[in-house]
């Protein structure tokens, strides 16, 4: 049997709810809190990241960024570094160098060109040296002459608001939407809340800086890079360098975090490729931390208007969410702050609307939970203020505004467990005992104590993906066989290697250590990549389908139906009775009729033969195979695989979104609860504890899912209290472009966190019934803290982050 054939691919388009094989497998590894399979490699330094690869003859490149916010490069004085020992060359390419990074999911190169300057820090050259130190010295010494137009740059967001314009909805991830008459509905409402919130630019700040090692073998380019979406980025690279797809090989086996900043290609990738071509040696470029913050992406700052109209009981009739965000001129991305506003609460009159300002600042793009992370700060703080205005418990207000259907599209939710999240979260947090609705009513020593809550929601999605699964003999394994799973899907620290191993092990009846996971290589089947909380569902479903196809092939081999085969501990067994489908029943009826006719013919032939004195064996079944299985028998999977050509059996799986995404609103939900202390004299804020309850369909690994929720809640602490990129209004520099000045939560800032994973099963999402979880916990986390600060001291802050200088003059006596 050939290793592949036209029937060795299992395809699925999500056009209807589907059952999952996880309910039928014997091992039940999916969901278990299994420790990371790659954990030992990481803690021992054996997991190789992009900058840790080495090629013979390798040299080092250091990017040179523009020192103006707007203008043109007139001349790069290469002679200024000619006498520095170890400097090989100053590499420039006005046409191919990237102006900025690309967004995720795009197939074309981002904006290119190293002559026109759009922001301070834009890469314009690379100094290549024999050592990193030589290249660094050269990059600092390189003289660049500019035609400086910084005086005409847009560097002040408040001033630029007057020039805000409509967004290009086709280039974004949300659409303007309006139902009913929102402004009139607001005016006529019995109770009105109308507030404006501002959130600052934020930095993704992944642990691993963006890095690329590039080398050429004739016209073939190989890159080891830190990248989240390999298949898309490969096409972006090919487009940027005018190459064919098969000329680019991109490898990202381990990625040290991304949070959206590595979804598309970044400037160092193309610069490394160009430099390697020019010096004819492998070139490694690793961005410094300031370069990561200046020349990749930031979360856009926003100005958001939330207006709510309701009756005296808090039932919402009108909900308005208008957002203005910023980006470079000509860029289409805008912060989709209203994504969840479309469906989170009821209301007949609704509006979600976006405008954008053009700024000469670092590119704005996706940062973990783009849209919801800052959009729900505004919406959930407004809901809390409305609850206080109405003297209604915040949980009760949300309960009264629970929609039966998605109010923006009039379609049902595939699942919606928001009430369960609030109830379970409130119980675990002790909301009834801790929460006093009267602000500034609890004090412990010199600290005011407050509690707050906010709900979370994050849309769920599915992208096309493909994977290959191969069963092959391996005498080093206990059961003599292993499964090799191949996908270009990446692991950015979320646990892809582990959860996909669990999926394959469950379906193939093998222990985890019998699974070999190959990820992060563009030579492998193309997946969605890691991003948007769709990675596990998309790539995981393709792996699931590939393994399901192997089960079908094995079943056919041993004479069983796919629904009566059980793979367990390296054995193939028969289990249960086959449930014939309507199609199968019709086929079997037709077969029976044909067999009856054939039997009649054979009987007449036998009769005629007997009359003629001849023997006939036409009706015997001497050559038919006997049953391969009895109910009590089992066979070693290794023996069955050994019977195939090359002693291997391989199959592919392909998943694609379908009608389900349009007929049902798919989303994850959650609820965050926080307790804070605010110092009565200084305004210092300390988060005392947080509880979060979240849904994400079926959970693949409880330990890893919980860890993702911890990370989201910590993101919320940073967003609420400290994270803020400060743009210099005179020259566009980032004033705090390193981890010393850009404040992130550290251990001392993070209290005891409790995560509850609310049970849920969603057959509309994918064959695994899972949803993305990584970004749900961020959504609403910052608002819960902000609401707790108000409860502690009675001060509402509308300009984030909430720093002590904004509180100190308003603290209660």
N, C-alpha and C positions, 0 to 999 in steps of 0.2 A: 504493500500500500504506500502510495506517495505521502511524503510528509505533509503536504498541503493539497487540497483539491477544492473545487468550486463549492463544495458543500460543507467545508470545514470552517465556516464563519457563521456565528450566531448574531443576528441583527435584531435590534429592538428600537422601535420608535414609540415614545410614550404618548399613545393616543387613547389610552384607557387605563383604569386601575389594574394592577397586576399583583399576583401572589409572589411570595419570595421563598426561595429554597431554604433560607435560613431556619424556617419553621420545621424543616424536614431532615436536616443534616444531623448526624449522630454526635459530632464532636462539640457543637455549640460553643466554639471559640469566639465568635463574634459577640462583642459586648463585654467580654472579660477584661479586667484591668491589667492586661499583659504589659510587662516592662518593655521599653523600646528595644527592638531587635538590633538597632544600630547604636545603642547606648554605650556599649563597651568600646566600640570603635571611636566614638566621640571623646569619651573621657580619657582614653589612652593616646589620643592624638593621631589615630590611624585613619580617621575619616578625612579624606583629602578634599580641601576646599580649593577654589579656583587659583588663589595666589600661591598655593603650596605645591603645584605641579612644577616640574622643571624639565627643560629640554637642553640638550647639549648646545653650547654656544649662546645660551640665553643672555639677553641684555635687558636693561630696565628703562622704562619711560616714565616721565613725570609731566602731567598736564600743566599748561600755562593758561591761566584764566585772564579775561579782560579786566582792566582796572577802571573802566568807565561803565556807565549804565546805558548809554546810547551813543551811537556814532559809527565810525568806520576804522578799520585798521589800515593805516597808510603804509607802514613799513615795519617788518620784523628784522631787527639788526642781529643777524646770526654771528657777526664778528664779535659781538659783545661777550660770547661764551667760548670763543675759539681757543683761548689759552687756558681754560679750566681742565686740569688733568682728568682723563677718563670720559670726557664728553665726546660722544661719537658724532652726533648730528642733531640739528634742529629740524624737526619734521613738520611741514605744513602742507595742507591740502585745502585750498579755499573752497573747492567744490564739494568734497566728500565729507569733511569733518561735520559732525552733528552740532547744530546750534543748541539742541537740548535733547532730553530723553523722549522716548515714544510712550504713548499710553498702552495699556494692556489690550490684547485682542486685535490690534491693528495688523494689517498685512503689508503695509508700505512703510518706507523709512520716515522718520520724523523730519521736521524742518532742518535743512542742511545749509552750510555756508559759514565760513570763518572770517568773513570780511565785515559784513553788517553786524553790529553789536546791538543786542536787544536787552541785555541785563548784565550787571556786575558779576564777574566770575565765569562768564561764558567761555568755554574752552576754545582757544585759537591756535595753539601749537603744542608740540610735545618735544621735550628735550630727552634724547636717548643717551644713556651712558653705560659704561661697562659695569658700574655698580649703581645701586639705588642712591647712594650718597652723592656720587658725581652728578647724576641726573637731577637730583634735588638742588644741588648748588647751582647747576646750570639754569634750571627753571627760575630760580630766584634772581639770577643775574641777567636774564634775557631782557634786552631793551626793546620795547614796542612803542611805536609812534602812532598816535591816533588823530583822527578828526573828531574831536570831542563835542557831542551834542547833548551832554547830560543836562544842561540847562533846560532842554526841551523834553526831557523824559517825564513820564508819569510815575511819580514816586510817593505820592500822598493819597491814600485811599479815600479819605474824607473829601478831598477836593475833586477826586476823579468820579465820585458818585454822581455829580451833575451830568456826566457824560455817559452814564450807564446805558447800555443798549440791549436789545433783544438777543437771546442766545440762538445758536444753531441747534435746534432740537435733534436733528439727525446725527450730530456729532457728539451728543451727550448720552447719558444713561437714564434720563427721565424726560417727561414731556409736560408742557404747560397744560393745565386742565381747569375747566370751569363748569359748574353745574348750578342751575337756578340763578338767583340774583344775590351774590354774596354781600355786596356793599349795602344794598337795600335791606337784606335780611339782618345785617349787623345793626343798622340804624333802628330797626323796628323791634329788636330783641329786648326782652324784659331786663336781662342782665348782660352787660357788655364788658369784655376785657380786651384791650388793644395795646400791645407792648412791642417794643423793638429791642432785639438782642444783637450783640456783636460777639463774634468769635475770631481769634487771631489766626495767622498762619501758623502751621505746626510742621515739625520735621518728622519723617518716618523713622529715622535713626536706627536702622537695623544694626545688629551687633557686628556683622561682617561688612566692611566697606566694599563698594563696587570694585571688582577686579576682573582683569582679563589677561590671559596668556594667549598670544596669537602666533601662529607660524604657518608658512606656506610650503607645500610640496608641489612644485610646478604651479599649476593653476588652481590647486585645491587648497582651501583655507580651513584650518582647524582652530577652534577657539575653546579654551576652558574659561568659562565665565560664570559669574554669580547672577543667575537669571531665574525668574519664576515660571515663565511660559515659553518653553523651548521651541515648539513648532511655530508659533507666531513670530518669535524673535529671529529664528532662522530666516524666515521670509523677509523680515525687516532688514536684516544684514545683507541678504542677497540684493534687495532693491537699492540699498544705500550704496553698495559697491559695484552695481551693474554686473552682478554675477548670476549664474543659473543656480537653482536650488541645489543641484547635485554637486556644486562646487563648494558648498558650505557644510561643515560638520561642527555642531555646537554641543558642548558637553557641560552639564551642570549637575553633577551627581549629588553634591551636598551644598546647600545654600544656607548661610548663617543669618536667616531672617530677611525679610523684604518689606512686609507691611504695605505692599503696593509699589514701592520705589523701584523694584526690579521686574515689574510686569513686562515692560518693553525694554528695548535696548537703550543703553545710556552712552554718553559720549566716549567713554574710555574704550568701548568695544571696537568702534570704527577707527579710533585713533591708533589702537594697538595693531589692528589689521593693516592700516596704511603704513605705519612705522615699520612693521615686520617686512612689508614688501620693499620699502625703500632701503633698509639697511641689510636686507637679505639674511636676517637672523631672527630667531624667536624673540618676541618682545613681551614683557610683562608690565602692565600698568595697573597699579593699585591706587585708587583715589585716597587722598587724605580725608580725615573727618570734615574739615571745612569744605573741601571740594564736593563731598557727598551732599552736604547741606546746601551748597551754592548752585551745583550744576546737575542735580538729578530732579527730584520733584518735591513739592511741599503740599500740605493740605491747604486749600485756599482759605483765606480769611472770608468772613461773611458778615453781612448785615441782614437780619431776618425780622420780618414783621409777622407776629402771630396775633390774629384777631378772632375772638370767640364770642358768639352770641347764643344765649340759652334762656330757658325759662327759669322761674323761681326755684324749681326743683333740680336745676343743673342739667336738664336734658338739652343737649346741643342741637341747635338748628342751623347755625352758620359757623364755618371754619375756614379761615383764610391763612395761607402760609406763603408769603412773598420773600424771595431770597435774592440778594445781590452778592455775587462773588467776583473774584478777579482772576485774570490770567494774562499771559503774554499776548500782544497783538497778533491776530491771525490764528490763534489756537482755539479749538472747538470745545475743549473740556470745560465744564462748569460744575460746581459743587451741587449735587442733587439732594439738597437738604430736605426736600419734601417727599422723598420716596415713600416713607411709611405713613405720612399724613394722608395719603390717598385712601387708606383702608383701616387706620387704627381706631377711629371713633366715628360715630354716627353723625349725621348732619345732611339736610337736604340741599342747603346752599353751601357750595364748596369752591375753593380756588387754591390751586398750587401754581405759582408763577415764578419765572426766573429771569433775571437780568444779569449782565456781566459788565465789568469795567476792564479796560485794557491798561495793564500796568507793566512797567519795565522792571519786573521782579522775576525771581526764579520761577520756572514753569510750575503751574498748579496741576495736580493730578491726583490719582487715587492714593488715599492713605486709609489704612484699615477701617472698614465700614464707611467708605465714602458716602456722604449724604447723611445717613442715620446718626453717625457719631456726633455731629454738630447739630443736625436738624432736630434731633430729639432733646438736645439741651434746651432749645427754645420752646418746643412744643410741651415738653413735660414740666418745665418750670412754669409755663403759663397755666397748665392744668392744675398745678399745685396752688398757684395764686388764686385761681378761680375757686378751688375748693375752700380756701381760707375766706374768700369774699362771701361765699354762700354758707359758710360754717358747716360744711359737709366733710366727712372723712375722705381723704384723697382716694382711698381704695373704693369707697362707695360711689364717689363721683364717676370713676372709671367704669364701675359695674353698671351704672345707669346709662352709660353711653356705649355699651357693648353692641355692635351691629350684628344683625343676624346674617347678613351677606356683606360682601365687599361693597360699600356704598358708592364707590366711584365707578364700578363696572357692572353692578347688579349680577354678580356671579357668586356662587358659594365658595367658602373657604375649603380647601382640601382637609385641613384640620385647623382648629383654633383653640388652644388651651391657655389663653391668657388668664381667665378667671382662676384656673387651677394653679397657675404660676403665682398669682397674687396671694391666693389662699395659703398655699404651702410655704411660700416665702415669708409671709406675715407671721405664720405660726412659728416657724423656725427662728425668726428674728426676735419674736416677742413683741410685735407691734402694739398689741392692745395694752400691754403693761408699760412699754417704754414711751409711747407717743403721747405727748400732751399737746393738743392743738394750739394752746396759748403760747405764743413766742416768748422767749426770755423768761421762762417759768422754772427752769431747772438749773441749779448751780452746784458745782462740786469744787470747793476751795475757790481758786481764782479762775475757774473755767466755767463758761456757759455750756450747757449740754443740749444738743438738739438731735432730732431724728427726721429723716425724710425718705420718701420712696418715689420711684418712677418706673414706668413700664418700659419694656424693650420690644422692638420688632425689627426684623430684617428679612427682606424678600428672599425667596429661595429660587434657584435657577439650575438649569442643566445645559451643558454644552456638548457638542459632538466629541466623541473620543473613541479610540481603538486601542486594543491590547492583544498580545499573543501569550498563550499559555502552552507550555510543552512539558509532558511527562517523559522522563527518560531514566534509564537504569543508572544507579549510583551505588556501588557495593560498599561505600563508606557510610551509608545511611542504614539505620536499623532495619527498615523495611525494604532496602535494596532499590529504592526509587526516589526521585526528587522531582519537584515541579519548578520549572524556570518561568518566571513571569516577566514580561517585557513591555515597557511603556516609557515614553519620553517624559512622563509626569515627574515633577520635582518634589523634593522634600525640603521645605524651607524651615524645618524645625517643628512642624506640626505633627509629624509621626507617620508620614505616608508609607515608609518602608514597613512599619509595624501593622497598621490597619489593613493594608493590602495583603500582607502575609496572613493575617487572620482570615480574611475573606477567602483566599485561595486554600488555606488549610482546612477551613470548614467544608467547602464544597468538594474537595478532593480527598477528604478523610485522612489527612496526613498531619503529623506534628509540625509545629512552627519551624523547627530546625530542618525540616525536609523541604522548605520553600526557599528558593533563591530569587531574590527580587532585584531586577535590573531596571534602574530608573535614570532619568536625567540625561538622555543621550539622543540626539536628533536622528541617529541611525535606527532607532527603535520606533514602533508604531506611534503615531501622533495622538496626543491627548489634549485636554483642555489646558493643562498646566495648573499651577497653584495660584488662586486668586478668587476674589469675589465669593468665597465660601462655597464654590462649586467644584473644587478640585476632587475631593473625596467622592462626591456623588457621581461626577462625570467619569473620571478615570477609573474609579472603583467599580462602576457599573460595567465598563468595558472588560475589566478583569473578571468580574462576576460572570459575564456572558461567555467569555472565552473558556472559563472553567466549566460552566454549564454545558457548553458544546462538547468538551472532553467527556463529561458524564454521559451525554447522549451517544457519542461514538463508542464508548466502552460498553454501554448497554446494548447497542446494536451488535457489537462484536460477540457478546456472550449470550445473545438471544433474549434479552430482557427489554421491556419498555423503559423509557427514561424515568417514569414515575415509580418504577418498582426496583430501581437500583439504589443500593446504599453503599457508600464508600466509608470505611471506618478502619483506622489503624492499619493502613496498608492492605486491607482486604476488600474484595468486591463481594457483596452479598445481595440476595433478593429480599425485598421487604414489601409487604402489602400487595394489594390487588390493583391491576391496571384499570384506570377509569377512562373508558373510551370516550373520545369526543364525538360530537355529532357527525363530523366529517369522516372520522374513522368508522363509525357505525354504518354510514352509508357505503363506504368502501367495502367493509366486511360483508354487508348484505349482497353487494354486487359480486364479491368473490364467491359467496356461498351459492348464488344462482349459477355462476359459471361452473363451479365445482360440481353442482348437481347435474348440469347438462353434460359435463365431461364424464361423470360417473356413468350416466345413461349410455353414452357412446361406448365407453370401455366395456360395459356389461354386454352390449349387443355384439361387440367385437369378440369378447370371450365366448359368448354363446355360439357365434358363427364358427369360431376356431374349434370349439369342442365338437360341433357337428361334423366338421371336416377332419376330425381326428388329429388336430394340431395343438401344441402347447402355446399358451399366451401368458406373459407376465407384465402386460402393459399397465395393469391396475395395481401392481405391488408398490410398496414404498420402501424397498430395500435400501435405496440410495439416500433417503431422507436422513438428516442429522437427528440424533436423539436430543432430549432436553439437556442444556448445558448446566442447568441448576435444578436442584431440589430445594425445598423450603429450608432445609437444615444445612445446606452446603455453602461454602465460601471458597474463593480462590484468591491467591496472592496477586495484588495489583502488579507487582514486578513481573510475574510470570506472563500476565496478559500483555504488558508492554513489550516484553521480550519477543512476543510473537509478531510484532510489527517490523516492517523494514526499517533498518537503521536502529532498531530497538528504541524508537521514539514515537510519540503521538502528539500532534500539535493542532491547535485550533486558535481562531481569532474571535474576538468579541467586538461588536460595534454598537454604541448607544447614540441616540439622537433625540432631541426634544421633539415634542409633537403637540397634539391638540390640548393635552392636559394643562399646559402652561397658560392656555387661553380660556379654557372652560372653568378652571378653578384657581382662585387666588392661593398661591403657595407661599407660606412665610413661617418663620420661626418667631416665637414670642418668649417673653420673660418678664421678670420683675426684680428690680434692684432695691435693696433697703440699706440705709446707712445711718450710723450714729457718729456724730462729730463733737469735738470740744473746741470752743473758741476762747482764747485767753481774754480776760476782761479788760486788761490794760494795753496789750500789744496788738490784739487782733490775730495772733497766730492761730492757725487752724490745724487741728490734728484729727485724722479719721480714726475713730476708736474701733469700729468693726463694721463689716459689710456682709450681707447675705444676698445671694442671687439665686433665683429659681428660673430654669430655662427649659425650653423644648427644642428638639432638633430631630424629630422622627426617631427611628431606631438608632441607638448609640453603638458605634462600632467598637469603641474602647473607652470604658468609663474613666480610666485614669487619665488618658490623653484628653478626653473631652473636658473633664474637670480642669485640667491644666490650662486648656484653651480659655475656659471661662475665667480662671484666675487672671490670666493675661489681659482679658478684656476689661475686667474690673480695675486692674492696675492702670490700664490706659485711661479709664474714667477718672481715676485720682489725678493723673497728670493733666488731663484736659480741664478738670474742674479748678485745680489749684495752682498749677505752675507752668504748663507748657505754653510757650509763646515765642515765635520767631519775631525778632525786632528788626524792622527794615529802616535803614538810615534814610531820612527824607531828603537828604542833600545829594548823596551820590549812589544810593541804592544798595549799599553794602549790607550784608547781614551782620548786625552788631554782635550777635551771639551765635557764631557759627561753629561751636565745638561743645563737647559734653561738659565742659567746665562752666559755661555760661548759659547754655540751653538746658534748663532744669527739667530733669526726668525723675519720676519717683524712684527712690532707692529703698533698701530694706527698712530703714528707719521710718519711711513714710507709709509703709504698707502694714495694715493691722491684720488681725485674724480674719480670714476670708472663709465664708461657708458657701458651697455650691450645691444646689439641689438640681438633679436632672429629672425633670418631670416625664414620666413614661408616655410614649406616644408612638403610634404606628401610622404611616401615611403611604397608602398604596398608589397614590397618584404621582409621586415624585420620581421614582426609579425602581428597578427590580430589587434594590436593597431596602427600600422604604426609609432612606436616611435623608437628612437635610444638613446644610452647612451650619456649623455652630460657632466657628472662631470669632465672628464679628458680632454675633447677637449680644454677647455680654457687655460689649462696649456701649451699645445703644441704650441710653437712659442712665448709665452709671454715673456720669458727671452730673446729670440733673438731680439724681437722688442725693448726692453730696451737697449740691447747691441748695436744695430744698431743706436739707438738714441744717445748713448754716443759717438760713432764714429762721427756722424753728428755734435755733439756739439763741439768736440775738435780735431777731425781728428786722433784719436789714435785707432787702432784696437787691441783688447785684445783677445788672443786665449786660455788663461788659466783662467778658471772660478773658483770662482766668480770674478767679476770686483771690486776690492778693491782699495782704493785711492793710496796705495803704488805702484800699477802697473801703475798708471797714472801720479803721481806727477812729475817724471823726464822727462815727454814727453809732458807736457801741452804747448799750444801755448803761445807766449808772449802777 
